[in-house]
Amino acid sequence: MEPTETIPSRTALEREYRAALPRLERVLSEMISRVRARLELTGLFPAYKQRIKSFNSYFSKRVKFMREAVSAGTRPLPVTDVLAVRVICPFIGDLQRVEDALAAEFTIREVEHKGSQSSFKEFGYQSTHLLLELPEDLRDGLELLEPPVCEVQVRTILQDAWAEVEHELVYKAEFTPFDDPMRRKLAALNANLTLSDMLFQEIRDYQHQLNNELAKRRVAFFKKIEDTIDKDFYSGGKEPQARSPGAAKDPAWLGPWKSLDDLLLEALNAHNRGDYLHAIDIYSHILAMNPKPEIRALIHKHRGMAYFAESRYDEAIEDFSTTLAHDDKAYKAAYYRGVVQSVKLNYAAAIDDFNLALAMHPYHFYSTYRRAQAYYHLGDYPKALADCEEALQLDPGNEFLKRLKKMTLARLKM
């Protein structure tokens, strides 16, 4: 369209818009479905908003672009946000993941990071805008869309909240603040939201790091259980490899700047490296800080696991018992104590602990499985078989459990 071209007939354009509207609605619904499917494959589960630009807004924007083109002596810009999807994520770190996932699925014509160049004194919102080409199978009957694109806006929850408020206060208002005190207030609000986003991401990153360390620690703990309990059942009595006890570290790691969270992460890192003595030192230091009961319960459980790894079974039992004293719902502590009792061949005490764990969590597979083993050791094969059957309902493919059931049936001569 040339800059001098006259404005199209509003009536004719509205007729075209109304005729295309049902098709636009179907296409937008399908685009959201495809965007959602792609993001879920990536492990992202954001919230979504959607809208089709109203005819009045569409016509006004088209006229605006034509007017600007006449002034600039250029061709008018196309209206690219007739179809719009908003993807709203909890954390800043999700934004790039969304962008990368959509780039892998769709052809992206344009990417704009709005607000990325703004100074801290400005109060414009931040948002990522992507223009996704409509797939070929969705383009029929949509001549109104030129080019055939769907705009996708990607924001955090806080960015979206700010954009909505700013839209009302600044964009839609006839009067916008121009005095410095009011502008500073808006800038401060925006800065607080941006800082909050950064802090949320920092906390999330810390949680992920902590959870990863916890997962590694659990794997090592379960390996110790298998080496000490399961060897008599399944490995022909092979003993676990001897391990050097190591030496306690010099307490130079202590410092007034270390928070409880810092110390816990350092302890878990040491725990996962197999440096159990160092981990025990740090856990003990945290306990000496007299934390809240729920934190004491957690630390005693971790230290009990480290004592178990060091084969210091009485100290492990004491720590798991202390965990239960602070938290009467800590079924894992009851289970862990039962495991240690099994290692010490105290099978009756182990069964009591597994019963306690199952009273708190009736569907805990490992408590049922280890109780079956304890009953087997005591020669109570009917109860061992009953526990095998119950545990198989929870994990029917567990090969160790199948072997235990087979051994139990052999004892019963069934």
C-alpha positions as CSV (number, residue, x, y, z in Angstrom):
1,M,0.0,0.0,0.0
2,E,1.4,3.4,-1.0
3,P,1.7,6.1,1.6
4,T,-0.8,8.2,-0.3
5,E,-3.4,5.5,-0.5
6,T,-6.8,6.5,0.9
7,I,-8.1,4.9,4.1
8,P,-10.2,1.9,3.3
9,S,-13.9,1.9,3.9
10,R,-14.6,1.2,7.6
11,T,-17.9,-0.5,6.6
12,A,-16.3,-2.8,4.1
13,L,-13.4,-3.6,6.5
14,E,-15.8,-4.3,9.4
15,R,-17.8,-6.7,7.1
16,E,-14.6,-8.6,6.3
17,Y,-13.6,-8.7,10.0
18,R,-17.0,-10.1,11.1
19,A,-16.9,-12.7,8.4
20,A,-13.4,-13.8,9.5
21,L,-14.1,-13.7,13.3
22,P,-15.3,-17.4,13.7
23,R,-12.3,-18.6,11.8
24,L,-10.0,-16.3,13.9
25,E,-11.4,-17.8,17.1
26,R,-10.8,-21.4,15.9
27,V,-7.3,-20.6,14.8
28,L,-6.4,-18.8,18.1
29,S,-7.7,-21.8,20.1
30,E,-5.6,-24.2,18.0
31,M,-2.5,-22.0,18.4
32,I,-2.9,-22.0,22.2
33,S,-3.3,-25.7,22.1
34,R,-0.1,-26.2,20.1
35,V,1.9,-23.7,22.2
36,R,0.7,-25.4,25.4
37,A,1.6,-28.8,24.1
38,R,5.1,-27.7,23.1
39,L,5.8,-26.0,26.5
40,E,4.5,-29.0,28.5
41,L,7.0,-31.2,26.5
42,T,9.7,-28.9,27.8
43,G,8.4,-29.2,31.4
44,L,6.8,-25.7,31.5
45,F,3.3,-25.2,32.8
46,P,2.6,-21.4,32.7
47,A,-0.7,-19.7,32.7
48,Y,-2.3,-18.4,29.5
49,K,-4.4,-15.4,28.4
50,Q,-5.7,-14.8,24.9
51,R,-7.6,-12.2,22.9
52,I,-8.6,-11.3,19.4
53,K,-8.2,-7.6,18.8
54,S,-11.6,-5.9,18.6
55,F,-12.6,-4.3,15.3
56,N,-12.4,-0.8,16.8
57,S,-8.9,-1.4,18.1
58,Y,-7.9,-3.0,14.8
59,F,-9.3,-0.2,12.7
60,S,-7.8,2.5,14.9
61,K,-4.3,0.9,14.8
62,R,-4.5,0.5,11.0
63,V,-5.4,4.2,10.6
64,K,-2.6,5.2,13.0
65,F,0.0,3.2,11.0
66,M,-1.3,4.8,7.7
67,R,-1.0,8.3,9.2
68,E,2.5,7.6,10.4
69,A,3.5,6.2,7.0
70,V,2.2,9.4,5.3
71,S,4.4,11.5,7.6
72,A,7.4,9.3,7.1
73,G,6.9,8.7,3.4
74,T,7.0,4.9,3.9
75,R,4.7,2.0,3.6
76,P,2.4,1.5,6.6
77,L,3.2,-1.1,9.1
78,P,1.0,-4.2,9.3
79,V,-1.2,-4.9,12.3
80,T,0.4,-8.0,13.7
81,D,-1.4,-8.5,17.0
82,V,-4.9,-9.4,15.8
83,L,-4.3,-12.8,17.4
84,A,-2.5,-12.6,20.7
85,V,-1.5,-15.1,23.3
86,R,0.1,-14.3,26.6
87,V,2.3,-16.8,28.4
88,I,2.7,-16.0,32.1
89,C,5.5,-17.7,33.9
90,P,6.3,-17.7,37.7
91,F,10.0,-17.0,37.3
92,I,12.4,-14.9,35.1
93,G,14.4,-18.0,34.2
94,D,11.4,-19.5,32.5
95,L,11.2,-16.7,29.9
96,Q,14.1,-17.8,27.8
97,R,13.1,-21.4,28.1
98,V,9.7,-20.5,26.6
99,E,11.3,-18.5,23.8
100,D,13.6,-21.4,23.0
101,A,10.8,-24.0,23.1
102,L,8.6,-21.9,20.7
103,A,11.5,-21.3,18.4
104,A,11.9,-25.1,18.1
105,E,8.3,-25.5,17.1
106,F,7.3,-22.4,15.1
107,T,8.9,-20.0,12.6
108,I,9.5,-16.8,14.5
109,R,9.4,-13.7,12.3
110,E,10.3,-11.2,15.0
111,V,11.5,-11.0,18.6
112,E,11.3,-7.9,20.7
113,H,12.4,-7.7,24.3
114,K,10.3,-4.7,25.4
115,G,11.8,-2.6,28.3
116,S,15.2,-4.3,28.1
117,Q,16.9,-1.0,27.3
118,S,15.0,1.0,29.8
119,S,16.9,2.7,32.6
120,F,16.1,2.1,36.2
121,K,14.5,5.6,36.3
122,E,11.8,4.6,33.7
123,F,8.6,2.8,34.5
124,G,7.9,0.9,31.2
125,Y,7.0,-2.7,31.6
126,Q,9.3,-5.6,30.5
127,S,7.9,-8.3,28.2
128,T,9.1,-10.5,25.4
129,H,7.0,-10.3,22.2
130,L,7.3,-13.0,19.6
131,L,5.6,-13.0,16.2
132,L,4.9,-16.7,15.3
133,E,4.0,-17.6,11.8
134,L,0.7,-19.5,11.6
135,P,1.3,-23.0,10.4
136,E,0.2,-23.6,6.8
137,D,-2.8,-25.7,7.8
138,L,-4.2,-22.7,9.8
139,R,-4.0,-20.0,7.2
140,D,-7.0,-20.6,4.9
141,G,-9.7,-18.0,5.0
142,L,-7.6,-15.5,6.9
143,E,-6.8,-12.9,4.3
144,L,-7.4,-10.3,7.0
145,L,-4.1,-11.3,8.6
146,E,-1.3,-9.9,6.6
147,P,1.2,-11.2,7.5
148,P,-0.3,-14.5,8.9
149,V,1.1,-14.3,12.4
150,C,0.1,-14.7,16.0
151,E,1.7,-12.5,18.6
152,V,2.9,-14.3,21.8
153,Q,3.8,-12.2,24.8
154,V,5.9,-13.9,27.4
155,R,6.1,-12.4,30.9
156,T,6.5,-13.3,34.5
157,I,3.5,-13.0,36.9
158,L,4.9,-9.7,38.2
159,Q,5.7,-8.3,34.8
160,D,2.1,-9.1,33.7
161,A,0.7,-7.5,36.9
162,W,2.7,-4.3,36.2
163,A,1.7,-4.2,32.5
164,E,-2.0,-4.4,33.4
165,V,-1.7,-1.6,36.0
166,E,0.5,0.5,33.8
167,H,-1.9,0.1,30.9
168,E,-4.7,1.6,33.0
169,L,-2.6,4.4,34.6
170,V,-0.5,5.5,31.6
171,Y,-1.5,4.0,28.3
172,K,-5.3,4.4,28.5
173,A,-5.4,7.5,30.6
174,E,-5.9,10.9,29.0
175,F,-3.7,12.5,31.7
176,T,-0.3,10.8,32.6
177,P,1.9,11.8,35.4
178,F,4.6,14.3,34.3
179,D,5.8,15.7,37.6
180,D,9.0,14.2,39.0
181,P,7.6,13.0,42.4
182,M,4.8,11.0,40.8
183,R,7.2,9.6,38.1
184,R,9.6,8.6,40.8
185,K,6.9,6.7,42.6
186,L,6.0,4.8,39.5
187,A,9.7,4.0,38.8
188,A,10.1,2.8,42.4
189,L,7.1,0.5,42.1
190,N,8.5,-1.0,38.9
191,A,11.9,-1.4,40.5
192,N,10.4,-3.2,43.4
193,L,8.6,-5.6,41.1
194,T,11.7,-6.2,39.1
195,L,13.7,-6.8,42.3
196,S,11.1,-9.2,43.5
197,D,11.3,-11.2,40.3
198,M,15.1,-11.4,40.7
199,L,14.7,-12.6,44.3
200,F,12.1,-15.2,43.4
201,Q,14.5,-16.6,40.8
202,E,17.4,-16.6,43.2
203,I,15.3,-18.5,45.8
204,R,14.2,-20.9,43.1
205,D,17.7,-21.5,42.0
206,Y,18.8,-22.2,45.6
207,Q,15.9,-24.6,46.0
208,H,16.8,-26.5,42.8
209,Q,20.4,-26.8,44.0
210,L,19.3,-28.0,47.4
211,N,16.9,-30.5,45.9
212,N,19.6,-31.8,43.6
213,E,21.9,-32.3,46.6
214,L,19.1,-34.0,48.6
215,A,18.4,-36.4,45.6
216,K,22.1,-37.3,45.4
217,R,22.2,-37.9,49.2
218,R,19.1,-40.2,49.0
219,V,20.7,-42.3,46.2
220,A,23.9,-42.8,48.3
221,F,21.7,-43.7,51.4
222,F,19.7,-46.3,49.5
223,K,22.9,-47.8,48.1
224,K,24.2,-48.2,51.6
225,I,20.9,-50.0,52.5
226,E,21.2,-52.3,49.6
227,D,24.8,-53.1,50.4
228,T,24.1,-53.9,54.1
229,I,20.6,-55.5,54.0
230,D,20.0,-56.9,50.5
231,K,23.3,-58.6,50.1
232,D,22.1,-61.6,52.1
233,F,19.1,-62.0,49.9
234,Y,20.3,-61.2,46.4
235,S,24.1,-61.0,46.0
236,G,25.4,-64.2,47.4
237,G,26.6,-62.6,50.6
238,K,29.0,-60.2,48.9
239,E,30.3,-57.7,51.4
240,P,30.3,-54.0,50.6
241,Q,33.7,-52.6,49.7
242,A,35.7,-51.2,52.6
243,R,35.8,-47.4,52.7
244,S,38.4,-45.2,54.3
245,P,36.9,-43.4,57.2
246,G,38.6,-40.1,56.3
247,A,39.3,-37.4,58.8
248,A,37.2,-34.6,60.1
249,K,37.9,-31.3,58.5
250,D,39.4,-28.3,60.3
251,P,36.5,-26.0,61.2
252,A,37.9,-23.2,59.0
253,W,34.6,-23.4,57.0
254,L,32.8,-21.7,59.9
255,G,32.4,-18.0,59.6
256,P,30.0,-15.3,60.9
257,W,28.7,-14.7,57.4
258,K,27.5,-18.2,56.9
259,S,23.7,-18.5,57.1
260,L,21.9,-21.6,58.1
261,D,21.0,-22.2,54.5
262,D,24.6,-21.8,53.5
263,L,25.7,-24.3,56.1
264,L,23.0,-26.8,55.1
265,L,24.0,-26.7,51.5
266,E,27.7,-27.1,52.4
267,A,26.8,-30.1,54.6
268,L,24.8,-31.7,51.8
269,N,27.7,-31.1,49.4
270,A,30.1,-32.9,51.8
271,H,27.5,-35.6,52.4
272,N,27.2,-36.3,48.6
273,R,31.0,-36.3,48.2
274,G,31.1,-39.1,50.7
275,D,32.9,-36.8,53.2
276,Y,30.5,-37.9,56.0
277,L,32.7,-36.7,58.9
278,H,32.7,-33.2,57.5
279,A,29.0,-33.4,56.9
280,I,28.4,-34.5,60.5
281,D,30.5,-31.6,61.8
282,I,28.4,-29.1,59.9
283,Y,25.1,-30.7,60.9
284,S,26.2,-30.6,64.5
285,H,27.2,-27.0,64.2
286,I,23.7,-26.2,62.8
287,L,22.1,-28.0,65.7
288,A,24.3,-25.9,68.1
289,M,22.7,-22.8,66.6
290,N,19.4,-23.9,68.3
291,P,17.2,-23.7,65.2
292,K,13.4,-24.1,65.2
293,P,12.1,-27.6,66.1
294,E,11.1,-28.3,62.5
295,I,14.6,-27.5,61.3
296,R,16.1,-29.5,64.2
297,A,14.0,-32.5,63.0
298,L,15.4,-32.1,59.5
299,I,19.0,-31.8,60.5
300,H,18.9,-34.7,62.9
301,K,17.5,-36.8,60.0
302,H,20.3,-35.8,57.7
303,R,22.9,-36.3,60.4
304,G,21.4,-39.7,61.1
305,M,21.8,-40.7,57.5
306,A,25.5,-39.6,57.6
307,Y,26.0,-41.6,60.8
308,F,24.5,-44.6,59.0
309,A,26.9,-44.1,56.1
310,E,29.7,-44.2,58.6
311,S,28.2,-47.4,60.1
312,R,27.7,-45.6,63.4
313,Y,24.4,-47.2,63.9
314,D,23.6,-46.3,67.5
315,E,24.2,-42.6,66.8
316,A,22.0,-42.9,63.7
317,I,19.2,-44.5,65.7
318,E,19.5,-41.7,68.3
319,D,19.2,-39.0,65.6
320,F,16.2,-40.6,63.9
321,S,14.5,-40.9,67.3
322,T,15.2,-37.2,67.9
323,T,13.7,-36.4,64.5
324,L,10.5,-38.3,65.5
325,A,10.4,-36.4,68.8
326,H,10.4,-33.1,67.0
327,D,8.1,-34.2,64.1
328,D,5.5,-36.9,64.8
329,K,4.7,-37.1,61.0
330,A,8.3,-37.9,59.9
331,Y,7.6,-41.3,58.5
332,K,10.9,-41.4,56.7
333,A,12.7,-41.1,60.0
334,A,10.7,-44.1,61.3
335,Y,11.6,-46.0,58.2
336,Y,15.3,-45.1,58.4
337,R,15.4,-46.2,62.0
338,G,13.8,-49.5,61.0
339,V,16.5,-50.0,58.4
340,V,19.2,-49.4,61.0
341,Q,17.5,-51.9,63.3
342,S,17.5,-54.4,60.5
343,V,21.2,-53.9,59.9
344,K,21.7,-54.5,63.6
345,L,19.6,-57.7,63.2
346,N,17.0,-56.3,65.6
347,Y,14.2,-57.4,63.4
348,A,11.4,-57.1,65.9
349,A,12.3,-53.5,66.6
350,A,12.6,-52.9,62.9
351,I,9.1,-54.2,62.3
352,D,7.9,-51.8,65.0
353,D,9.5,-48.9,63.2
354,F,8.1,-50.0,59.8
355,N,4.7,-50.3,61.4
356,L,5.1,-46.7,62.8
357,A,6.1,-45.4,59.3
358,L,3.1,-47.2,57.7
359,A,0.8,-45.7,60.3
360,M,1.9,-42.3,59.1
361,H,2.0,-43.2,55.4
362,P,0.0,-46.3,54.7
363,Y,1.2,-46.6,51.1
364,H,4.9,-46.3,51.7
365,F,6.4,-49.0,49.5
366,Y,9.8,-49.4,51.1
367,S,8.4,-49.7,54.6
368,T,6.2,-52.6,53.4
369,Y,9.0,-54.1,51.5
370,R,11.6,-53.9,54.3
371,R,9.0,-55.2,56.8
372,A,8.5,-58.3,54.5
373,Q,12.3,-58.8,54.7
374,A,12.2,-58.5,58.5
375,Y,9.4,-61.1,58.8
376,Y,11.3,-63.4,56.5
377,H,14.4,-63.2,58.8
378,L,12.2,-64.0,61.8
379,G,10.7,-67.0,60.0
380,D,7.2,-65.5,59.9
381,Y,6.7,-66.4,56.2
382,P,2.9,-65.9,56.0
383,K,3.3,-62.2,57.1
384,A,6.3,-61.8,54.8
385,L,4.2,-63.1,51.9
386,A,1.3,-60.8,52.8
387,D,3.7,-57.8,52.8
388,C,5.1,-59.0,49.4
389,E,1.7,-59.1,47.9
390,E,0.8,-55.7,49.3
391,A,4.1,-54.1,48.1
392,L,3.6,-55.6,44.7
393,Q,0.3,-53.7,44.4
394,L,2.4,-50.5,44.7
395,D,5.3,-51.6,42.5
396,P,4.4,-54.7,40.5
397,G,7.6,-54.6,38.4
398,N,10.1,-54.6,41.3
399,E,12.5,-57.4,40.6
400,F,13.9,-57.5,44.2
401,L,10.5,-57.9,45.6
402,K,9.6,-60.6,43.1
403,R,12.6,-62.6,44.2
404,L,11.7,-62.1,47.9
405,K,8.2,-63.4,47.2
406,K,9.7,-66.4,45.4
407,M,12.0,-67.2,48.3
408,T,9.1,-66.8,50.7
409,L,6.9,-69.2,48.7
410,A,9.7,-71.7,48.7
411,R,9.9,-71.6,52.4
412,L,6.2,-72.1,52.6
413,K,6.5,-74.9,50.0
414,M,3.8,-73.4,47.9
